[in-house]
Amino acid sequence: MNQEVLEARKKLQEKIGDSRTGGKGTQRRKVKKVTKTQITDDKKLKTVIKKFGVQPFQGIDEVNMFKDDKTILHFDRPEVLASIQNNTFVVIGKSETKNVKDLLPDILQHLGPKQLGDLKDLLASMGGEKKEKAGDDEEIPTLESNFEEATKKVD
């Protein structure tokens, strides 16, 4: 073999030691990592939830939960289970965190007093921005008091 290759192997062996990085005689893996599937987790969760006496609640297309930080936890087509006598509801599904303005106008009928106040603040801030933009773009002309004379000038 080439002398440079032998020297490089010797340096590598000094650096790594006597352990092998693969091949015949290497140490085998002692513990195999097992990944659980989500399907079994969902089944276990549903069996625990069934102990609360919940039943499927049909006819719900979406669920919106309003947070204190003015965002909404939005579930689209969730599975809803309910136990009305225990005042317990379970919502199962994929959720998204959205802002109020993302769900307008469909969400207006779901807003409570606190959320309506937040919406007013949002609209006021948006209205202020629009007024500034309109004022910057063009000036509003003043109207003359006699409209008949103004129309005759145009003709």
N, CA, C and O atoms as a GROMACS GRO file, in nm:
protein
  620
    1MET      N    1   0.083  -0.119   0.000
    1MET     CA    2   0.000   0.000   0.000
    1MET      C    3   0.087   0.125   0.000
    1MET      O    4   0.207   0.121   0.025
    2ASN      N    5   0.021   0.236  -0.029
    2ASN     CA    6   0.088   0.364  -0.035
    2ASN      C    7   0.122   0.408   0.107
    2ASN      O    8   0.043   0.388   0.199
    3GLN      N    9   0.236   0.468   0.126
    3GLN     CA   10   0.283   0.511   0.257
    3GLN      C   11   0.191   0.619   0.317
    3GLN      O   12   0.170   0.620   0.438
    4GLU      N   13   0.138   0.709   0.234
    4GLU     CA   14   0.051   0.816   0.283
    4GLU      C   15  -0.079   0.760   0.340
    4GLU      O   16  -0.131   0.810   0.440
    5VAL      N   17  -0.132   0.656   0.275
    5VAL     CA   18  -0.256   0.594   0.321
    5VAL      C   19  -0.234   0.527   0.456
    5VAL      O   20  -0.319   0.537   0.545
    6LEU      N   21  -0.120   0.459   0.472
    6LEU     CA   22  -0.089   0.393   0.599
    6LEU      C   23  -0.074   0.494   0.713
    6LEU      O   24  -0.120   0.471   0.824
    7GLU      N   25  -0.010   0.607   0.683
    7GLU     CA   26   0.007   0.712   0.784
    7GLU      C   27  -0.128   0.773   0.822
    7GLU      O   28  -0.152   0.801   0.939
    8ALA      N   29  -0.216   0.794   0.723
    8ALA     CA   30  -0.349   0.851   0.752
    8ALA      C   31  -0.430   0.755   0.837
    8ALA      O   32  -0.501   0.798   0.928
    9ARG      N   33  -0.422   0.625   0.808
    9ARG     CA   34  -0.494   0.526   0.890
    9ARG      C   35  -0.441   0.523   1.032
    9ARG      O   36  -0.518   0.512   1.128
   10LYS      N   37  -0.310   0.534   1.046
   10LYS     CA   38  -0.249   0.533   1.180
   10LYS      C   39  -0.296   0.654   1.262
   10LYS      O   40  -0.328   0.641   1.380
   11LYS      N   41  -0.300   0.771   1.199
   11LYS     CA   42  -0.350   0.892   1.266
   11LYS      C   43  -0.496   0.878   1.307
   11LYS      O   44  -0.536   0.917   1.416
   12LEU      N   45  -0.574   0.820   1.218
   12LEU     CA   46  -0.716   0.801   1.246
   12LEU      C   47  -0.736   0.704   1.361
   12LEU      O   48  -0.823   0.725   1.445
   13GLN      N   49  -0.656   0.596   1.366
   13GLN     CA   50  -0.668   0.499   1.474
   13GLN      C   51  -0.630   0.562   1.607
   13GLN      O   52  -0.692   0.533   1.709
   14GLU      N   53  -0.529   0.649   1.609
   14GLU     CA   54  -0.489   0.717   1.732
   14GLU      C   55  -0.600   0.810   1.779
   14GLU      O   56  -0.626   0.823   1.898
   15LYS      N   57  -0.663   0.874   1.685
   15LYS     CA   58  -0.770   0.968   1.717
   15LYS      C   59  -0.894   0.897   1.771
   15LYS      O   60  -0.950   0.938   1.873
   16ILE      N   61  -0.937   0.789   1.704
   16ILE     CA   62  -1.060   0.719   1.741
   16ILE      C   63  -1.035   0.617   1.851
   16ILE      O   64  -1.118   0.604   1.942
   17GLY      N   65  -0.926   0.545   1.847
   17GLY     CA   66  -0.898   0.441   1.944
   17GLY      C   67  -0.922   0.306   1.880
   17GLY      O   68  -0.910   0.290   1.759
   18ASP      N   69  -0.957   0.206   1.964
   18ASP     CA   70  -0.974   0.071   1.915
   18ASP      C   71  -1.115   0.043   1.868
   18ASP      O   72  -1.141  -0.069   1.823
   19SER      N   73  -1.207   0.136   1.875
   19SER     CA   74  -1.346   0.108   1.836
   19SER      C   75  -1.357   0.105   1.684
   19SER      O   76  -1.284   0.173   1.612
   20ARG      N   77  -1.450   0.024   1.639
   20ARG     CA   78  -1.475   0.015   1.496
   20ARG      C   79  -1.598   0.099   1.462
   20ARG      O   80  -1.686   0.119   1.546
   21THR      N   81  -1.602   0.146   1.340
   21THR     CA   82  -1.717   0.226   1.298
   21THR      C   83  -1.815   0.146   1.215
   21THR      O   84  -1.914   0.202   1.168
   22GLY      N   85  -1.793   0.018   1.196
   22GLY     CA   86  -1.884  -0.065   1.119
   22GLY      C   87  -1.812  -0.186   1.065
   22GLY      O   88  -1.689  -0.191   1.064
   23GLY      N   89  -1.888  -0.282   1.020
   23GLY     CA   90  -1.827  -0.400   0.962
   23GLY      C   91  -1.832  -0.519   1.058
   23GLY      O   92  -1.901  -0.515   1.159
   24LYS      N   93  -1.756  -0.625   1.025
   24LYS     CA   94  -1.758  -0.748   1.102
   24LYS      C   95  -1.696  -0.725   1.240
   24LYS      O   96  -1.590  -0.664   1.252
   25GLY      N   97  -1.763  -0.776   1.342
   25GLY     CA   98  -1.710  -0.768   1.477
   25GLY      C   99  -1.746  -0.641   1.552
   25GLY      O  100  -1.700  -0.623   1.665
   26THR      N  101  -1.826  -0.554   1.495
   26THR     CA  102  -1.864  -0.431   1.566
   26THR      C  103  -1.974  -0.461   1.666
   26THR      O  104  -2.045  -0.561   1.655
   27GLN      N  105  -1.988  -0.374   1.761
   27GLN     CA  106  -2.088  -0.392   1.864
   27GLN      C  107  -2.226  -0.366   1.807
   27GLN      O  108  -2.247  -0.273   1.729
   28ARG      N  109  -2.320  -0.451   1.847
   28ARG     CA  110  -2.456  -0.437   1.797
   28ARG      C  111  -2.536  -0.342   1.885
   28ARG      O  112  -2.501  -0.316   2.000
   29ARG      N  113  -2.642  -0.294   1.828
   29ARG     CA  114  -2.732  -0.204   1.900
   29ARG      C  115  -2.804  -0.285   2.008
   29ARG      O  116  -2.859  -0.391   1.979
   30LYS      N  117  -2.804  -0.236   2.131
   30LYS     CA  118  -2.864  -0.309   2.243
   30LYS      C  119  -3.014  -0.284   2.255
   30LYS      O  120  -3.090  -0.376   2.284
   31VAL      N  121  -3.056  -0.161   2.233
   31VAL     CA  122  -3.197  -0.125   2.250
   31VAL      C  123  -3.249  -0.070   2.118
   31VAL      O  124  -3.191   0.021   2.060
   32LYS      N  125  -3.358  -0.127   2.073
   32LYS     CA  126  -3.420  -0.077   1.952
   32LYS      C  127  -3.523   0.028   1.991
   32LYS      O  128  -3.608   0.003   2.076
   33LYS      N  129  -3.515   0.144   1.930
   33LYS     CA  130  -3.609   0.251   1.961
   33LYS      C  131  -3.740   0.224   1.889
   33LYS      O  132  -3.744   0.209   1.767
   34VAL      N  133  -3.848   0.216   1.967
   34VAL     CA  134  -3.978   0.186   1.911
   34VAL      C  135  -4.059   0.316   1.908
   34VAL      O  136  -4.076   0.380   2.012
   35THR      N  137  -4.109   0.352   1.792
   35THR     CA  138  -4.194   0.471   1.782
   35THR      C  139  -4.339   0.428   1.782
   35THR      O  140  -4.380   0.339   1.708
   36LYS      N  141  -4.417   0.492   1.867
   36LYS     CA  142  -4.559   0.460   1.876
   36LYS      C  143  -4.635   0.537   1.769
   36LYS      O  144  -4.602   0.651   1.737
   37THR      N  145  -4.734   0.473   1.715
   37THR     CA  146  -4.817   0.541   1.618
   37THR      C  147  -4.922   0.622   1.689
   37THR      O  148  -4.961   0.590   1.801
   38GLN      N  149  -4.967   0.725   1.624
   38GLN     CA  150  -5.066   0.813   1.684
   38GLN      C  151  -5.203   0.746   1.692
   38GLN      O  152  -5.285   0.785   1.775
   39ILE      N  153  -5.228   0.648   1.609
   39ILE     CA  154  -5.358   0.581   1.608
   39ILE      C  155  -5.383   0.512   1.741
   39ILE      O  156  -5.493   0.520   1.795
   40THR      N  157  -5.281   0.445   1.795
   40THR     CA  158  -5.300   0.377   1.923
   40THR      C  159  -5.318   0.479   2.035
   40THR      O  160  -5.395   0.455   2.128
   41ASP      N  161  -5.247   0.592   2.027
   41ASP     CA  162  -5.263   0.696   2.128
   41ASP      C  163  -5.404   0.752   2.127
   41ASP      O  164  -5.463   0.776   2.232
   42ASP      N  165  -5.460   0.773   2.006
   42ASP     CA  166  -5.597   0.824   1.996
   42ASP      C  167  -5.697   0.725   2.053
   42ASP      O  168  -5.793   0.766   2.119
   43LYS      N  169  -5.676   0.597   2.030
   43LYS     CA  170  -5.767   0.496   2.083
   43LYS      C  171  -5.763   0.495   2.235
   43LYS      O  172  -5.868   0.485   2.300
   44LYS      N  173  -5.644   0.503   2.292
   44LYS     CA  174  -5.631   0.506   2.438
   44LYS      C  175  -5.699   0.630   2.495
   44LYS      O  176  -5.768   0.623   2.596
   45LEU      N  177  -5.678   0.743   2.430
   45LEU     CA  178  -5.738   0.868   2.476
   45LEU      C  179  -5.890   0.861   2.471
   45LEU      O  180  -5.958   0.905   2.564
   46LYS      N  181  -5.943   0.806   2.364
   46LYS     CA  182  -6.089   0.796   2.351
   46LYS      C  183  -6.149   0.701   2.454
   46LYS      O  184  -6.259   0.726   2.504
   47THR      N  185  -6.078   0.593   2.488
   47THR     CA  186  -6.131   0.504   2.592
   47THR      C  187  -6.133   0.572   2.727
   47THR      O  188  -6.225   0.550   2.806
   48VAL      N  189  -6.034   0.655   2.756
   48VAL     CA  190  -6.034   0.730   2.882
   48VAL      C  191  -6.146   0.832   2.883
   48VAL      O  192  -6.212   0.852   2.985
   49ILE      N  193  -6.167   0.898   2.769
   49ILE     CA  194  -6.272   1.000   2.761
   49ILE      C  195  -6.410   0.938   2.775
   49ILE      O  196  -6.500   0.998   2.834
   50LYS      N  197  -6.429   0.817   2.720
   50LYS     CA  198  -6.559   0.749   2.728
   50LYS      C  199  -6.599   0.721   2.873
   50LYS      O  200  -6.718   0.708   2.903
   51LYS      N  201  -6.502   0.712   2.964
   51LYS     CA  202  -6.531   0.688   3.106
   51LYS      C  203  -6.607   0.804   3.168
   51LYS      O  204  -6.674   0.788   3.270
   52PHE      N  205  -6.598   0.922   3.106
   52PHE     CA  206  -6.671   1.039   3.156
   52PHE      C  207  -6.817   1.038   3.112
   52PHE      O  208  -6.893   1.126   3.152
   53GLY      N  209  -6.856   0.941   3.031
   53GLY     CA  210  -6.994   0.931   2.986
   53GLY      C  211  -7.031   1.026   2.874
   53GLY      O  212  -7.146   1.069   2.863
   54VAL      N  213  -6.935   1.059   2.790
   54VAL     CA  214  -6.962   1.150   2.680
   54VAL      C  215  -7.016   1.073   2.560
   54VAL      O  216  -6.982   0.956   2.539
   55GLN      N  217  -7.100   1.140   2.483
   55GLN     CA  218  -7.159   1.083   2.363
   55GLN      C  219  -7.126   1.174   2.245
   55GLN      O  220  -7.103   1.294   2.264
   56PRO      N  221  -7.123   1.121   2.123
   56PRO     CA  222  -7.096   1.206   2.007
   56PRO      C  223  -7.202   1.315   1.992
   56PRO      O  224  -7.321   1.290   2.009
   57PHE      N  225  -7.158   1.435   1.961
   57PHE     CA  226  -7.244   1.552   1.945
   57PHE      C  227  -7.239   1.588   1.797
   57PHE      O  228  -7.138   1.639   1.749
   58GLN      N  229  -7.346   1.561   1.725
   58GLN     CA  230  -7.347   1.572   1.580
   58GLN      C  231  -7.382   1.714   1.533
   58GLN      O  232  -7.439   1.794   1.608
   59GLY      N  233  -7.347   1.744   1.409
   59GLY     CA  234  -7.389   1.868   1.344
   59GLY      C  235  -7.302   1.988   1.371
   59GLY      O  236  -7.348   2.101   1.353
   60ILE      N  237  -7.178   1.969   1.414
   60ILE     CA  238  -7.090   2.083   1.441
   60ILE      C  239  -6.985   2.090   1.331
   60ILE      O  240  -6.908   1.995   1.312
   61ASP      N  241  -6.981   2.202   1.259
   61ASP     CA  242  -6.887   2.220   1.148
   61ASP      C  243  -6.755   2.282   1.193
   61ASP      O  244  -6.650   2.250   1.138
   62GLU      N  245  -6.760   2.371   1.293
   62GLU     CA  246  -6.638   2.435   1.339
   62GLU      C  247  -6.653   2.474   1.485
   62GLU      O  248  -6.764   2.492   1.536
   63VAL      N  249  -6.538   2.486   1.553
   63VAL     CA  250  -6.535   2.528   1.693
   63VAL      C  251  -6.433   2.640   1.703
   63VAL      O  252  -6.321   2.627   1.652
   64ASN      N  253  -6.470   2.749   1.769
   64ASN     CA  254  -6.380   2.862   1.791
   64ASN      C  255  -6.368   2.886   1.941
   64ASN      O  256  -6.469   2.900   2.010
   65MET      N  257  -6.245   2.892   1.990
   65MET     CA  258  -6.218   2.922   2.130
   65MET      C  259  -6.140   3.052   2.135
   65MET      O  260  -6.033   3.063   2.076
   66PHE      N  261  -6.193   3.150   2.205
   66PHE     CA  262  -6.133   3.282   2.211
   66PHE      C  263  -6.034   3.288   2.327
   66PHE      O  264  -6.067   3.253   2.440
   67LYS      N  265  -5.912   3.331   2.297
   67LYS     CA  266  -5.807   3.343   2.398
   67LYS      C  267  -5.800   3.487   2.448
   67LYS      O  268  -5.854   3.578   2.387
   68ASP      N  269  -5.731   3.506   2.561
   68ASP     CA  270  -5.717   3.639   2.619
   68ASP      C  271  -5.622   3.728   2.538
   68ASP      O  272  -5.631   3.851   2.548
   69ASP      N  273  -5.533   3.670   2.459
   69ASP     CA  274  -5.439   3.750   2.381
   69ASP      C  275  -5.495   3.789   2.244
   69ASP      O  276  -5.420   3.818   2.151
   70LYS      N  277  -5.629   3.790   2.231
   70LYS     CA  278  -5.703   3.835   2.112
   70LYS      C  279  -5.678   3.746   1.991
   70LYS      O  280  -5.689   3.791   1.877
   71THR      N  281  -5.646   3.619   2.015
   71THR     CA  282  -5.636   3.521   1.908
   71THR      C  283  -5.745   3.417   1.926
   71THR      O  284  -5.807   3.410   2.032
   72ILE      N  285  -5.767   3.338   1.825
   72ILE     CA  286  -5.874   3.238   1.828
   72ILE      C  287  -5.815   3.102   1.796
   72ILE      O  288  -5.739   3.088   1.700
   73LEU      N  289  -5.851   3.002   1.876
   73LEU     CA  290  -5.816   2.864   1.849
   73LEU      C  291  -5.929   2.807   1.764
   73LEU      O  292  -6.040   2.787   1.814
   74HIS      N  293  -5.901   2.782   1.636
   74HIS     CA  294  -6.004   2.746   1.539
   74HIS      C  295  -5.991   2.598   1.500
   74HIS      O  296  -5.885   2.555   1.455
   75PHE      N  297  -6.100   2.521   1.519
   75PHE     CA  298  -6.107   2.381   1.478
   75PHE      C  299  -6.202   2.374   1.359
   75PHE      O  300  -6.317   2.418   1.369
   76ASP      N  301  -6.156   2.318   1.248
   76ASP     CA  302  -6.241   2.302   1.130
   76ASP      C  303  -6.283   2.155   1.121
   76ASP      O  304  -6.197   2.067   1.111
   77ARG      N  305  -6.412   2.129   1.124
   77ARG     CA  306  -6.471   1.995   1.120
   77ARG      C  307  -6.416   1.904   1.230
   77ARG      O  308  -6.358   1.800   1.200
   78PRO      N  309  -6.432   1.943   1.356
   78PRO     CA  310  -6.380   1.860   1.465
   78PRO      C  311  -6.478   1.748   1.502
   78PRO      O  312  -6.593   1.747   1.459
   79GLU      N  313  -6.429   1.657   1.581
   79GLU     CA  314  -6.515   1.556   1.641
   79GLU      C  315  -6.547   1.606   1.781
   79GLU      O  316  -6.457   1.631   1.861
   80VAL      N  317  -6.675   1.623   1.811
   80VAL     CA  318  -6.716   1.679   1.940
   80VAL      C  319  -6.792   1.572   2.018
   80VAL      O  320  -6.885   1.510   1.967
   81LEU      N  321  -6.749   1.553   2.143
   81LEU     CA  322  -6.816   1.461   2.234
   81LEU      C  323  -6.867   1.543   2.351
   81LEU      O  324  -6.800   1.637   2.395
   82ALA      N  325  -6.986   1.510   2.402
   82ALA     CA  326  -7.045   1.592   2.507
   82ALA      C  327  -7.115   1.507   2.611
   82ALA      O  328  -7.173   1.403   2.580
   83SER      N  329  -7.108   1.553   2.735
   83SER     CA  330  -7.188   1.500   2.845
   83SER      C  331  -7.257   1.620   2.907
   83SER      O  332  -7.199   1.692   2.988
   84ILE      N  333  -7.382   1.642   2.867
   84ILE     CA  334  -7.452   1.764   2.907
   84ILE      C  335  -7.480   1.765   3.056
   84ILE      O  336  -7.472   1.871   3.119
   85GLN      N  337  -7.514   1.650   3.116
   85GLN     CA  338  -7.543   1.647   3.259
   85GLN      C  339  -7.420   1.680   3.343
   85GLN      O  340  -7.434   1.732   3.454
   86ASN      N  341  -7.299   1.651   3.292
   86ASN     CA  342  -7.176   1.685   3.363
   86ASN      C  343  -7.114   1.816   3.315
   86ASN      O  344  -7.011   1.859   3.367
   87ASN      N  345  -7.177   1.881   3.216
   87ASN     CA  346  -7.126   2.006   3.157
   87ASN      C  347  -6.983   1.986   3.105
   87ASN      O  348  -6.894   2.067   3.131
   88THR      N  349  -6.964   1.876   3.031
   88THR     CA  350  -6.833   1.841   2.978
   88THR      C  351  -6.840   1.829   2.828
   88THR      O  352  -6.926   1.760   2.774
   89PHE      N  353  -6.748   1.897   2.760
   89PHE     CA  354  -6.738   1.890   2.615
   89PHE      C  355  -6.594   1.857   2.578
   89PHE      O  356  -6.500   1.910   2.637
   90VAL      N  357  -6.578   1.769   2.480
   90VAL     CA  358  -6.446   1.731   2.432
   90VAL      C  359  -6.440   1.761   2.283
   90VAL      O  360  -6.527   1.719   2.207
   91VAL      N  361  -6.336   1.835   2.242
   91VAL     CA  362  -6.318   1.870   2.101
   91VAL      C  363  -6.191   1.802   2.053
   91VAL      O  364  -6.083   1.823   2.108
   92ILE      N  365  -6.205   1.718   1.950
   92ILE     CA  366  -6.092   1.644   1.897
   92ILE      C  367  -6.075   1.683   1.750
   92ILE      O  368  -6.169   1.674   1.671
   93GLY      N  369  -5.955   1.725   1.713
   93GLY     CA  370  -5.928   1.762   1.575
   93GLY      C  371  -5.806   1.850   1.565
   93GLY      O  372  -5.744   1.884   1.666
   94LYS      N  373  -5.772   1.887   1.444
   94LYS     CA  374  -5.657   1.972   1.419
   94LYS      C  375  -5.696   2.118   1.440
   94LYS      O  376  -5.798   2.164   1.388
   95SER      N  377  -5.616   2.188   1.517
   95SER     CA  378  -5.647   2.327   1.548
   95SER      C  379  -5.548   2.421   1.481
   95SER      O  380  -5.435   2.384   1.449
   96GLU      N  381  -5.594   2.545   1.461
   96GLU     CA  382  -5.510   2.651   1.407
   96GLU      C  383  -5.532   2.776   1.493
   96GLU      O  384  -5.644   2.802   1.538
   97THR      N  385  -5.427   2.851   1.515
   97THR     CA  386  -5.439   2.977   1.587
   97THR      C  387  -5.451   3.089   1.485
   97THR      O  388  -5.363   3.108   1.401
   98LYS      N  389  -5.562   3.164   1.493
   98LYS     CA  390  -5.588   3.270   1.395
   98LYS      C  391  -5.625   3.399   1.467
   98LYS      O  392  -5.658   3.399   1.585
   99ASN      N  393  -5.619   3.509   1.392
   99ASN     CA  394  -5.662   3.639   1.441
   99ASN      C  395  -5.810   3.659   1.407
   99ASN      O  396  -5.864   3.589   1.322
  100VAL      N  397  -5.874   3.754   1.475
  100VAL     CA  398  -6.015   3.781   1.450
  100VAL      C  399  -6.036   3.826   1.306
  100VAL      O  400  -6.133   3.785   1.242
  101LYS      N  401  -5.946   3.909   1.255
  101LYS     CA  402  -5.965   3.962   1.120
  101LYS      C  403  -5.953   3.854   1.013
  101LYS      O  404  -6.004   3.871   0.903
  102ASP      N  405  -5.886   3.740   1.045
  102ASP     CA  406  -5.876   3.631   0.949
  102ASP      C  407  -6.010   3.559   0.932
  102ASP      O  408  -6.036   3.502   0.826
  103LEU      N  409  -6.094   3.559   1.035
  103LEU     CA  410  -6.220   3.484   1.032
  103LEU      C  411  -6.342   3.572   1.005
  103LEU      O  412  -6.454   3.522   1.004
  104LEU      N  413  -6.320   3.702   0.985
  104LEU     CA  414  -6.434   3.791   0.956
  104LEU      C  415  -6.490   3.759   0.818
  104LEU      O  416  -6.412   3.714   0.734
  105PRO      N  417  -6.613   3.778   0.787
  105PRO     CA  418  -6.728   3.818   0.866
  105PRO      C  419  -6.804   3.701   0.929
  105PRO      O  420  -6.901   3.722   1.001
  106ASP      N  421  -6.760   3.577   0.903
  106ASP     CA  422  -6.833   3.460   0.951
  106ASP      C  423  -6.840   3.451   1.103
  106ASP      O  424  -6.931   3.389   1.157
  107ILE      N  425  -6.746   3.511   1.172
  107ILE     CA  426  -6.737   3.494   1.315
  107ILE      C  427  -6.815   3.600   1.394
  107ILE      O  428  -6.824   3.591   1.516
  108LEU      N  429  -6.872   3.698   1.326
  108LEU     CA  430  -6.940   3.808   1.395
  108LEU      C  431  -7.050   3.761   1.489
  108LEU      O  432  -7.066   3.817   1.597
  109GLN      N  433  -7.126   3.659   1.451
  109GLN     CA  434  -7.236   3.613   1.534
  109GLN      C  435  -7.188   3.536   1.657
  109GLN      O  436  -7.268   3.510   1.748
  110HIS      N  437  -7.061   3.498   1.662
  110HIS     CA  438  -7.008   3.423   1.774
  110HIS      C  439  -6.939   3.510   1.878
  110HIS      O  440  -6.903   3.461   1.986
  111LEU      N  441  -6.921   3.637   1.848
  111LEU     CA  442  -6.845   3.725   1.938
  111LEU      C  443  -6.926   3.762   2.062
  111LEU      O  444  -7.046   3.787   2.054
  112GLY      N  445  -6.857   3.763   2.175
  112GLY     CA  446  -6.917   3.808   2.300
  112GLY      C  447  -6.884   3.954   2.323
  112GLY      O  448  -6.822   4.018   2.238
  113PRO      N  449  -6.925   4.008   2.439
  113PRO     CA  450  -6.900   4.151   2.466
  113PRO      C  451  -6.751   4.187   2.468
  113PRO      O  452  -6.712   4.292   2.416
  114LYS      N  453  -6.669   4.101   2.526
  114LYS     CA  454  -6.526   4.130   2.532
  114LYS      C  455  -6.464   4.130   2.393
  114LYS      O  456  -6.384   4.217   2.359
  115GLN      N  457  -6.503   4.031   2.311
  115GLN     CA  458  -6.448   4.022   2.176
  115GLN      C  459  -6.498   4.136   2.088
  115GLN      O  460  -6.426   4.182   2.000
  116LEU      N  461  -6.622   4.180   2.109
  116LEU     CA  462  -6.673   4.294   2.033
  116LEU      C  463  -6.593   4.421   2.064
  116LEU      O  464  -6.566   4.501   1.975
  117GLY      N  465  -6.556   4.438   2.191
  117GLY     CA  466  -6.472   4.551   2.228
  117GLY      C  467  -6.337   4.545   2.160
  117GLY      O  468  -6.286   4.647   2.113
  118ASP      N  469  -6.279   4.425   2.155
  118ASP     CA  470  -6.151   4.408   2.086
  118ASP      C  471  -6.165   4.436   1.937
  118ASP      O  472  -6.076   4.494   1.875
  119LEU      N  473  -6.278   4.395   1.880
  119LEU     CA  474  -6.303   4.418   1.738
  119LEU      C  475  -6.317   4.568   1.709
  119LEU      O  476  -6.269   4.616   1.606
  120LYS      N  477  -6.383   4.641   1.799
  120LYS     CA  478  -6.396   4.787   1.782
  120LYS      C  479  -6.259   4.853   1.783
  120LYS      O  480  -6.232   4.942   1.703
  121ASP      N  481  -6.172   4.808   1.874
  121ASP     CA  482  -6.037   4.864   1.879
  121ASP      C  483  -5.960   4.834   1.750
  121ASP      O  484  -5.888   4.920   1.698
  122LEU      N  485  -5.978   4.712   1.699
  122LEU     CA  486  -5.912   4.674   1.575
  122LEU      C  487  -5.960   4.758   1.458
  122LEU      O  488  -5.880   4.805   1.377
  123LEU      N  489  -6.091   4.776   1.449
  123LEU     CA  490  -6.147   4.856   1.340
  123LEU      C  491  -6.107   5.003   1.350
  123LEU      O  492  -6.084   5.069   1.249
  124ALA      N  493  -6.099   5.053   1.474
  124ALA     CA  494  -6.057   5.192   1.492
  124ALA      C  495  -5.913   5.210   1.445
  124ALA      O  496  -5.881   5.311   1.382
  125SER      N  497  -5.828   5.115   1.476
  125SER     CA  498  -5.688   5.128   1.432
  125SER      C  499  -5.678   5.114   1.280
  125SER      O  500  -5.597   5.182   1.218
  126MET      N  501  -5.758   5.027   1.221
  126MET     CA  502  -5.757   5.011   1.076
  126MET      C  503  -5.817   5.134   1.007
  126MET      O  504  -5.769   5.176   0.903
  127GLY      N  505  -5.922   5.191   1.066
  127GLY     CA  506  -5.986   5.310   1.009
  127GLY      C  507  -5.894   5.430   1.013
  127GLY      O  508  -5.893   5.511   0.921
  128GLY      N  509  -5.815   5.443   1.121
  128GLY     CA  510  -5.720   5.552   1.131
  128GLY      C  511  -5.612   5.543   1.024
  128GLY      O  512  -5.570   5.644   0.970
  129GLU      N  513  -5.569   5.423   0.995
  129GLU     CA  514  -5.468   5.405   0.891
  129GLU      C  515  -5.524   5.440   0.754
  129GLU      O  516  -5.455   5.501   0.672
  130LYS      N  517  -5.650   5.402   0.727
  130LYS     CA  518  -5.710   5.430   0.597
  130LYS      C  519  -5.730   5.578   0.577
  130LYS      O  520  -5.712   5.629   0.467
  131LYS      N  521  -5.769   5.650   0.685
  131LYS     CA  522  -5.788   5.795   0.674
  131LYS      C  523  -5.657   5.864   0.640
  131LYS      O  524  -5.653   5.956   0.559
  132GLU      N  525  -5.548   5.818   0.704
  132GLU     CA  526  -5.419   5.878   0.676
  132GLU      C  527  -5.377   5.854   0.531
  132GLU      O  528  -5.326   5.944   0.465
  133LYS      N  529  -5.400   5.734   0.483
  133LYS     CA  530  -5.364   5.702   0.345
  133LYS      C  531  -5.446   5.783   0.247
  133LYS      O  532  -5.391   5.832   0.148
  134ALA      N  533  -5.575   5.799   0.271
  134ALA     CA  534  -5.661   5.875   0.181
  134ALA      C  535  -5.620   6.023   0.180
  134ALA      O  536  -5.623   6.086   0.075
  135GLY      N  537  -5.583   6.077   0.293
  135GLY     CA  538  -5.542   6.217   0.302
  135GLY      C  539  -5.412   6.243   0.230
  135GLY      O  540  -5.391   6.351   0.176
  136ASP      N  541  -5.325   6.146   0.229
  136ASP     CA  542  -5.196   6.163   0.164
  136ASP      C  543  -5.207   6.155   0.012
  136ASP      O  544  -5.132   6.224  -0.058
  137ASP      N  545  -5.297   6.075  -0.040
  137ASP     CA  546  -5.304   6.051  -0.184
  137ASP      C  547  -5.360   6.170  -0.261
  137ASP      O  548  -5.301   6.212  -0.360
  138GLU      N  549  -5.471   6.225  -0.216
  138GLU     CA  550  -5.532   6.334  -0.291
  138GLU      C  551  -5.608   6.428  -0.196
  138GLU      O  552  -5.648   6.389  -0.086
  139GLU      N  553  -5.626   6.550  -0.242
  139GLU     CA  554  -5.700   6.648  -0.164
  139GLU      C  555  -5.846   6.647  -0.207
  139GLU      O  556  -5.877   6.623  -0.323
  140ILE      N  557  -5.934   6.674  -0.112
  140ILE     CA  558  -6.077   6.679  -0.142
  140ILE      C  559  -6.110   6.822  -0.184
  140ILE      O  560  -6.083   6.916  -0.109
  141PRO      N  561  -6.169   6.841  -0.302
  141PRO     CA  562  -6.200   6.978  -0.345
  141PRO      C  563  -6.318   7.034  -0.265
  141PRO      O  564  -6.404   6.961  -0.217
  142THR      N  565  -6.320   7.166  -0.252
  142THR     CA  566  -6.430   7.233  -0.183
  142THR      C  567  -6.544   7.254  -0.283
  142THR      O  568  -6.521   7.282  -0.400
  143LEU      N  569  -6.666   7.239  -0.233
  143LEU     CA  570  -6.783   7.256  -0.320
  143LEU      C  571  -6.831   7.400  -0.318
  143LEU      O  572  -6.823   7.470  -0.217
  144GLU      N  573  -6.881   7.442  -0.432
  144GLU     CA  574  -6.938   7.577  -0.439
  144GLU      C  575  -7.079   7.572  -0.385
  144GLU      O  576  -7.144   7.467  -0.388
  145SER      N  577  -7.127   7.684  -0.335
  145SER     CA  578  -7.258   7.686  -0.272
  145SER      C  579  -7.372   7.673  -0.373
  145SER      O  580  -7.477   7.617  -0.339
  146ASN      N  581  -7.355   7.723  -0.496
  146ASN     CA  582  -7.462   7.717  -0.595
  146ASN      C  583  -7.429   7.608  -0.696
  146ASN      O  584  -7.340   7.623  -0.780
  147PHE      N  585  -7.502   7.497  -0.687
  147PHE     CA  586  -7.474   7.383  -0.773
  147PHE      C  587  -7.517   7.406  -0.918
  147PHE      O  588  -7.457   7.349  -1.010
  148GLU      N  589  -7.620   7.488  -0.939
  148GLU     CA  590  -7.665   7.512  -1.075
  148GLU      C  591  -7.561   7.586  -1.157
  148GLU      O  592  -7.539   7.553  -1.274
  149GLU      N  593  -7.496   7.682  -1.097
  149GLU     CA  594  -7.391   7.755  -1.168
  149GLU      C  595  -7.271   7.665  -1.197
  149GLU      O  596  -7.207   7.676  -1.301
  150ALA      N  597  -7.242   7.577  -1.102
  150ALA     CA  598  -7.128   7.486  -1.120
  150ALA      C  599  -7.153   7.390  -1.235
  150ALA      O  600  -7.061   7.356  -1.308
  151THR      N  601  -7.278   7.344  -1.251
  151THR     CA  602  -7.308   7.253  -1.360
  151THR      C  603  -7.309   7.326  -1.495
  151THR      O  604  -7.277   7.266  -1.598
  152LYS      N  605  -7.346   7.453  -1.495
  152LYS     CA  606  -7.344   7.528  -1.620
  152LYS      C  607  -7.200   7.551  -1.668
  152LYS      O  608  -7.173   7.553  -1.788
  153LYS      N  609  -7.108   7.568  -1.572
  153LYS     CA  610  -6.967   7.587  -1.608
  153LYS      C  611  -6.911   7.461  -1.673
  153LYS      O  612  -6.828   7.470  -1.764
  154VAL      N  613  -6.954   7.347  -1.628
  154VAL     CA  614  -6.903   7.220  -1.681
  154VAL      C  615  -6.953   7.199  -1.821
  154VAL      O  616  -6.878   7.151  -1.906
  155ASP      N  617  -7.081   7.234  -1.850
  155ASP     CA  618  -7.140   7.214  -1.983
  155ASP      C  619  -7.080   7.312  -2.077
  155ASP      O  620  -7.115   7.314  -2.196
   0.00000   0.00000   0.00000
